[in-house]
Amino acid sequence: MSGLELPFFDEEHRAFSAGLERWLAQADVLDDERNADASCRAWVRALAEAGWLRACVPGTFGGVRAELDARTICLAREALAYRSALADFAFAMQGLGSAPIALFGNAELARRYLPNVANGRCVTAFALSEREAGSDVAALATRARRDGDAYVLDGEKTWISNAGIADLYVVFARTGGDGARGLTAFAVDAATAGCSSGKRIETMSPHPLGTLRLEHARVAASRRIGEEGDGFKIAMATLDVFRSTVGAAAVGFARRALDESLEHARSRRLFGAPLAALQLTQAAIATMATDVDASALLVHRAAWMKDVRRGRVSRESAMAKWFATEAAGRVCDRAVQLFGGRGVTRGEVVERLYRDVRALRIYEGANEIQQIVIAKQLLEL
C-alpha cells in the first residue's frame, strides 16, 4: 500500500497493514452481494478469528493499541475496501457501532461488549438517523423517558446499517428539550422487548440496511452511555474518529479501480496498439493516480492528527472524507469509461466499484455538510 513510508505511520502500522494484505490474499470468505447478510456475518467471523477486529477496540479489551487508533482503522478499511465492499462494511460497523462505548461508556458496558466486538460474538450497529433527522442530527425525534431505574424508548430509526443482524444497537434518543443538548445515547440489546428490525432497505451496493423500531423498549439506566444530554457530543466525537476512515475506504476502492484500469490499458488492443498507447488514456490514468494519492495524503493527515493530538479534528476529517469520496467517484467513473462496454456489465470489478463507491458521499455526513464544517472552522462561525 503506497504511502506507508510516510512519517504518518510507525513500524507497528506498517506491520499491521502488511499482515492484513497477506491474509486477504489467501482469505476464502463468502462474498456475495445477493446474500449480503450471510456474507457480512462470514466476514465478521473471519476477521475476528484472524485477529483483525482487535483494531476496533482499546487495548484493555483486546485491542491492538492502548486507545482507538484512527490510523490503524484507516489502513484496515483501505485494504478491505480494495478487496471487498462487504469486508470493509463488516469491519467498519464493528468499530462505529462500538466506539461510543469505547470512548464514553462506563466500565460495566465496556467489559460486557468490547471483548465480544473483538472476538466477533457481538455484531454492532450505530442507530442515529431518522426519516427527518439525517444530516440534521439535532432534529431526531425518538424519545427516551426515565421510569425509575430504567428508560423507556419509543421511535423509529432508519438507514441503520446492520439492522436485522446486529446484536447491539447504540441508540440516540431525546431525553430533554429540542436541539442537540437534549440527546442521550443508550446501549440496546437486539433482544430487548419492544426493539425490532423493520423494513429492509435495498440499495445499489447491497448490505444489511433497514429500519429499527422501538416500542416501549425498556432499557436499564446502567445502559446509558455517558450522561443525559451527552448524546450529540458522543455522536460527533465518534464520527470525528470514523469520518476520515470513510475516506480511507474510498482510497481502497479508487486504488483497486486504478489497478484494474492499468492492467486493462496494457492488455487491451485498439487500432493495432495497446489502449495505453493513446494519450487520452495516459491522461486519464495520470488524473486517476493523482486523485488517489491526494486522497490518501488527506486521509493519512487527518488520522495522524487525531491519534497524535487526541482532540477534535473536525476540519481535517471533513476535508479527508469530502475530497477522497468525490475523488473515488471520479476514479471509478474513469475506470468504467476505459473499460467501455465491459465497464457497465454486471460482474465486472469496475462496475461493482462504481456502485460501491457512490454511497460514501452520503453516509456519515453528506459531503455538502462536510463543506459547511470546513467553512465554519475557517470562518470561525
C-alpha positions as CSV (number, residue, x, y, z in Angstrom):
1,M,0.0,0.0,0.0
2,S,1.7,3.2,-1.1
3,G,2.2,6.0,1.4
4,L,3.2,3.7,4.3
5,E,6.7,5.0,4.1
6,L,5.5,8.5,5.1
7,P,6.0,9.7,8.7
8,F,2.3,9.4,9.4
9,F,2.9,5.8,10.3
10,D,5.2,3.8,12.6
11,E,6.5,0.2,12.3
12,E,3.5,-1.2,14.1
13,H,1.2,0.3,11.5
14,R,3.3,-1.0,8.7
15,A,3.4,-4.5,10.1
16,F,-0.4,-4.4,10.6
17,S,-1.0,-3.3,7.0
18,A,1.3,-5.9,5.5
19,G,-0.1,-8.7,7.6
20,L,-3.7,-7.8,6.6
21,E,-2.8,-7.7,3.0
22,R,-1.2,-11.1,3.2
23,W,-4.2,-12.5,5.0
24,L,-6.6,-11.0,2.4
25,A,-4.6,-12.6,-0.4
26,Q,-5.5,-16.1,0.9
27,A,-8.7,-15.5,2.8
28,D,-11.6,-17.6,1.5
29,V,-14.7,-15.8,2.7
30,L,-18.3,-15.8,1.3
31,D,-18.6,-12.5,-0.6
32,D,-21.9,-12.5,-2.3
33,E,-23.9,-9.2,-2.5
34,R,-27.0,-11.3,-3.3
35,N,-26.7,-12.7,0.2
36,A,-25.3,-9.7,2.0
37,D,-26.4,-10.7,5.5
38,A,-24.7,-14.0,5.4
39,S,-21.6,-12.5,3.8
40,C,-21.3,-9.8,6.4
41,R,-21.6,-12.4,9.2
42,A,-19.0,-14.5,7.5
43,W,-16.6,-11.5,7.2
44,V,-17.1,-10.7,10.9
45,R,-16.3,-14.3,11.9
46,A,-13.2,-14.4,9.6
47,L,-11.9,-11.0,10.7
48,A,-12.4,-11.9,14.3
49,E,-10.7,-15.3,14.1
50,A,-7.7,-13.8,12.4
51,G,-7.5,-11.0,15.0
52,W,-8.2,-8.0,12.8
53,L,-11.3,-6.9,14.7
54,R,-8.9,-6.1,17.6
55,A,-8.3,-2.8,15.8
56,C,-11.9,-1.8,16.7
57,V,-11.4,-1.8,20.5
58,P,-8.9,-0.3,23.0
59,G,-6.0,-2.4,24.3
60,T,-7.7,-3.1,27.7
61,F,-10.3,-5.1,25.9
62,G,-8.0,-7.0,23.5
63,G,-7.3,-4.1,21.1
64,V,-4.1,-3.8,19.1
65,R,-3.4,-0.3,20.6
66,A,-3.9,1.2,24.0
67,E,-6.6,3.6,22.6
68,L,-8.7,3.5,19.4
69,D,-6.2,4.3,16.7
70,A,-7.6,6.1,13.6
71,R,-4.5,5.3,11.5
72,T,-4.9,1.6,12.1
73,I,-8.6,1.7,11.3
74,C,-7.8,3.7,8.1
75,L,-5.2,1.2,7.0
76,A,-7.7,-1.7,7.6
77,R,-10.5,0.0,5.7
78,E,-8.3,0.8,2.7
79,A,-7.1,-2.8,2.4
80,L,-10.5,-4.3,3.0
81,A,-12.3,-1.9,0.5
82,Y,-9.7,-2.8,-2.1
83,R,-10.8,-6.5,-1.7
84,S,-14.5,-6.2,-0.9
85,A,-17.1,-3.6,0.0
86,L,-18.8,-6.1,2.3
87,A,-15.5,-6.8,4.1
88,D,-15.0,-3.1,4.6
89,F,-18.6,-2.7,5.8
90,A,-18.4,-5.6,8.3
91,F,-15.2,-4.2,9.8
92,A,-16.3,-0.6,9.8
93,M,-19.6,-1.3,11.6
94,Q,-17.8,-3.2,14.4
95,G,-15.8,-0.1,15.0
96,L,-18.5,2.6,14.5
97,G,-21.2,0.6,16.5
98,S,-18.9,0.1,19.5
99,A,-16.9,3.3,19.5
100,P,-19.4,5.3,21.7
101,I,-18.9,2.6,24.4
102,A,-15.1,2.6,23.9
103,L,-15.0,6.4,24.2
104,F,-17.7,7.2,26.7
105,G,-19.2,4.0,28.2
106,N,-18.9,3.0,31.8
107,A,-16.7,0.1,32.9
108,E,-19.6,-2.3,33.0
109,L,-20.6,-1.6,29.4
110,A,-17.1,-1.7,28.2
111,R,-16.5,-5.1,29.8
112,R,-19.8,-6.5,28.6
113,Y,-19.5,-5.6,25.0
114,L,-16.0,-4.6,23.8
115,P,-14.3,-8.1,24.1
116,N,-17.2,-9.6,22.2
117,V,-16.8,-7.0,19.5
118,A,-13.2,-8.0,19.0
119,N,-14.0,-11.7,19.0
120,G,-16.9,-11.3,16.6
121,R,-19.6,-12.6,19.0
122,C,-21.3,-9.2,19.1
123,V,-22.3,-7.5,15.8
124,T,-23.0,-3.8,16.4
125,A,-25.0,-1.0,14.8
126,F,-25.0,2.8,15.2
127,A,-28.6,3.9,15.3
128,L,-28.6,7.6,14.8
129,S,-30.5,8.5,11.6
130,E,-34.3,9.0,11.3
131,R,-36.6,9.9,8.5
132,E,-36.5,13.6,9.4
133,A,-33.0,13.6,11.0
134,G,-30.1,12.5,8.9
135,S,-27.6,15.3,8.3
136,D,-29.5,17.4,11.0
137,V,-28.8,15.1,13.9
138,A,-30.3,17.6,16.4
139,A,-33.8,17.1,14.8
140,L,-34.2,13.5,15.9
141,A,-37.5,12.6,17.5
142,T,-37.0,9.2,19.2
143,R,-37.8,9.6,22.8
144,A,-36.3,8.1,26.0
145,R,-38.4,8.6,29.1
146,R,-37.0,8.0,32.6
147,D,-39.0,5.4,34.6
148,G,-37.4,4.5,37.9
149,D,-34.2,2.6,37.3
150,A,-34.8,2.4,33.5
151,Y,-35.6,4.4,30.4
152,V,-38.5,3.7,28.0
153,L,-37.6,4.3,24.4
154,D,-40.1,5.0,21.6
155,G,-39.4,5.9,18.0
156,E,-38.2,4.6,14.6
157,K,-34.7,4.8,13.2
158,T,-33.9,4.4,9.5
159,W,-30.9,3.9,7.2
160,I,-29.4,1.7,10.0
161,S,-26.6,-0.4,8.8
162,N,-26.7,-3.9,10.3
163,A,-30.4,-3.6,11.1
164,G,-31.7,-7.1,11.4
165,I,-28.3,-8.8,12.1
166,A,-26.9,-6.7,14.9
167,D,-26.7,-8.0,18.5
168,L,-26.2,-4.4,19.9
169,Y,-27.6,-1.1,18.8
170,V,-26.2,2.2,20.1
171,V,-29.4,4.2,20.0
172,F,-29.6,8.0,20.2
173,A,-32.8,9.3,21.7
174,R,-34.2,12.6,23.1
175,T,-34.3,12.8,26.9
176,G,-34.6,16.6,27.1
177,G,-35.9,19.5,25.1
178,D,-35.4,20.4,21.5
179,G,-31.9,20.7,19.9
180,A,-28.6,19.0,20.3
181,R,-28.4,19.3,24.1
182,G,-31.5,17.1,24.7
183,L,-30.0,13.9,23.2
184,T,-28.7,10.8,25.1
185,A,-27.1,7.6,23.9
186,F,-28.0,4.1,25.0
187,A,-26.7,0.5,24.5
188,V,-29.7,-1.5,23.5
189,D,-29.5,-5.3,23.1
190,A,-31.3,-6.5,20.0
191,A,-33.2,-9.0,22.2
192,T,-34.8,-6.2,24.2
193,A,-38.6,-6.4,24.3
194,G,-40.0,-3.7,22.0
195,C,-36.9,-3.5,19.9
196,S,-37.3,-4.9,16.4
197,S,-36.0,-4.5,12.9
198,G,-38.5,-3.3,10.4
199,K,-38.4,-2.6,6.7
200,R,-35.3,-3.7,4.8
201,I,-33.8,-1.0,2.5
202,E,-32.3,-2.2,-0.8
203,T,-29.5,-0.1,-2.3
204,M,-27.4,-0.2,-5.4
205,S,-24.5,-1.6,-3.4
206,P,-26.3,-4.2,-1.2
207,H,-25.5,-4.5,2.5
208,P,-27.6,-5.1,5.7
209,L,-29.6,-1.9,5.9
210,G,-33.1,-1.1,7.3
211,T,-35.2,0.4,9.9
212,L,-35.3,-0.1,13.7
213,R,-38.5,0.2,15.7
214,L,-38.6,1.0,19.4
215,E,-42.0,0.5,21.0
216,H,-41.9,1.0,24.8
217,A,-38.5,-0.6,24.8
218,R,-37.3,-0.7,28.5
219,V,-33.6,-0.2,28.9
220,A,-31.8,-0.2,32.3
221,A,-30.3,3.2,33.3
222,S,-27.0,1.4,33.5
223,R,-27.1,1.1,29.7
224,R,-27.0,4.8,29.3
225,I,-23.7,5.8,27.6
226,G,-22.3,8.9,29.3
227,E,-24.7,11.4,31.0
228,E,-28.1,12.6,30.0
229,G,-27.6,15.3,27.3
230,D,-24.3,13.9,26.1
231,G,-25.7,12.2,23.1
232,F,-24.8,14.8,20.5
233,K,-21.3,15.1,21.9
234,I,-20.9,11.3,21.8
235,A,-22.2,11.1,18.2
236,M,-19.9,13.9,16.9
237,A,-16.9,12.5,18.8
238,T,-17.4,9.1,17.3
239,L,-17.8,10.5,13.8
240,D,-14.7,12.6,14.3
241,V,-12.8,9.3,14.6
242,F,-14.5,7.4,11.8
243,R,-15.2,10.2,9.2
244,S,-11.6,10.0,8.0
245,T,-11.9,6.2,7.7
246,V,-14.7,6.7,5.2
247,G,-12.1,8.5,3.1
248,A,-9.7,5.5,3.6
249,A,-12.4,3.2,2.2
250,A,-12.7,5.5,-0.7
251,V,-9.0,5.3,-1.3
252,G,-9.2,1.5,-1.3
253,F,-12.0,1.4,-3.8
254,A,-10.2,4.0,-6.0
255,R,-6.8,2.3,-5.8
256,R,-8.5,-1.0,-7.0
257,A,-10.2,0.8,-9.9
258,L,-6.8,2.3,-10.9
259,D,-5.1,-1.0,-10.7
260,E,-7.8,-2.7,-12.8
261,S,-7.5,0.2,-15.3
262,L,-3.7,-0.1,-15.6
263,E,-4.0,-3.9,-16.3
264,H,-6.7,-3.3,-18.9
265,A,-4.9,-0.4,-20.6
266,R,-1.8,-2.6,-21.0
267,S,-3.6,-5.7,-22.3
268,R,-6.5,-4.2,-24.4
269,R,-5.5,-3.5,-28.0
270,L,-7.1,-0.8,-30.1
271,F,-6.2,0.3,-33.6
272,G,-3.3,-2.1,-33.6
273,A,-1.7,-0.9,-30.4
274,P,-2.3,-1.2,-26.6
275,L,-5.0,1.1,-25.2
276,A,-2.2,2.5,-23.0
277,A,-0.5,4.0,-26.1
278,L,-3.3,6.5,-26.5
279,Q,-2.5,9.9,-25.0
280,L,-6.1,10.3,-23.7
281,T,-5.7,7.0,-21.9
282,Q,-2.5,8.2,-20.4
283,A,-4.1,11.5,-19.3
284,A,-7.0,9.6,-17.6
285,I,-4.5,7.3,-15.8
286,A,-2.4,10.3,-14.6
287,T,-5.5,12.0,-13.3
288,M,-6.7,8.9,-11.5
289,A,-3.4,8.3,-9.9
290,T,-3.1,11.9,-8.7
291,D,-6.6,11.7,-7.2
292,V,-5.7,8.5,-5.4
293,D,-2.5,9.9,-3.9
294,A,-4.0,13.3,-2.9
295,S,-6.9,11.5,-1.2
296,A,-4.5,9.2,0.7
297,L,-2.5,12.2,1.9
298,L,-5.5,14.0,3.3
299,V,-6.8,10.8,4.9
300,H,-3.5,9.9,6.5
301,R,-3.0,13.5,7.8
302,A,-6.5,13.6,9.4
303,A,-5.9,10.2,11.1
304,W,-2.4,11.1,12.2
305,M,-3.7,14.4,13.7
306,K,-6.5,12.5,15.5
307,D,-4.1,10.0,17.0
308,V,-1.4,12.5,18.0
309,R,-3.5,15.4,19.2
310,R,-6.2,13.4,20.8
311,G,-8.6,16.3,20.3
312,R,-11.2,17.3,17.7
313,V,-10.0,17.3,14.1
314,S,-13.4,18.1,12.5
315,R,-12.0,20.3,9.7
316,E,-9.2,17.8,8.7
317,S,-11.5,14.8,8.8
318,A,-14.2,16.6,6.9
319,M,-11.6,17.5,4.2
320,A,-10.4,13.9,4.0
321,K,-13.9,12.5,3.8
322,W,-15.2,15.0,1.2
323,F,-12.2,15.0,-1.1
324,A,-11.5,11.3,-1.0
325,T,-15.1,10.2,-1.7
326,E,-15.6,12.7,-4.5
327,A,-12.2,11.7,-6.0
328,A,-13.1,8.0,-5.7
329,G,-16.2,8.7,-7.7
330,R,-14.2,10.3,-10.4
331,V,-11.6,7.5,-10.5
332,C,-14.3,4.7,-10.7
333,D,-16.2,6.6,-13.4
334,R,-13.0,6.9,-15.5
335,A,-12.3,3.2,-15.0
336,V,-15.8,2.4,-16.3
337,Q,-15.1,4.6,-19.3
338,L,-11.8,3.0,-20.0
339,F,-13.4,-0.5,-20.0
340,G,-16.1,0.6,-22.4
341,G,-19.0,-1.9,-22.7
342,R,-17.4,-4.2,-20.2
343,G,-17.4,-1.3,-17.6
344,V,-21.2,-1.4,-17.4
345,T,-21.5,-5.2,-17.4
346,R,-22.7,-6.9,-14.3
347,G,-19.9,-9.0,-12.8
348,E,-17.0,-6.7,-13.9
349,V,-14.9,-5.4,-11.0
350,V,-15.2,-1.8,-12.1
351,E,-19.0,-2.0,-12.5
352,R,-19.2,-3.1,-8.9
353,L,-16.7,-0.4,-7.7
354,Y,-18.8,2.2,-9.5
355,R,-21.8,1.2,-7.4
356,D,-19.9,0.6,-4.2
357,V,-18.3,4.0,-4.0
358,R,-21.4,6.2,-4.6
359,A,-22.9,5.9,-1.1
360,L,-19.7,7.1,0.6
361,R,-20.5,10.7,-0.5
362,I,-23.7,10.5,1.6
363,Y,-23.3,8.4,4.7
364,E,-21.6,9.7,7.9
365,G,-22.4,13.2,6.9
366,A,-23.2,14.1,3.3
367,N,-20.4,15.9,1.5
368,E,-22.3,19.1,1.5
369,I,-22.3,19.0,5.3
370,Q,-18.5,18.5,5.2
371,Q,-18.1,21.6,3.2
372,I,-20.1,23.6,5.8
373,V,-18.0,22.1,8.6
374,I,-14.8,23.2,6.8
375,A,-16.0,26.7,6.0
376,K,-17.3,27.3,9.6
377,Q,-14.0,26.2,11.0
378,L,-12.1,28.6,8.7
379,L,-14.5,31.5,9.2
380,E,-14.8,30.8,13.0
381,L,-18.6,30.9,12.8
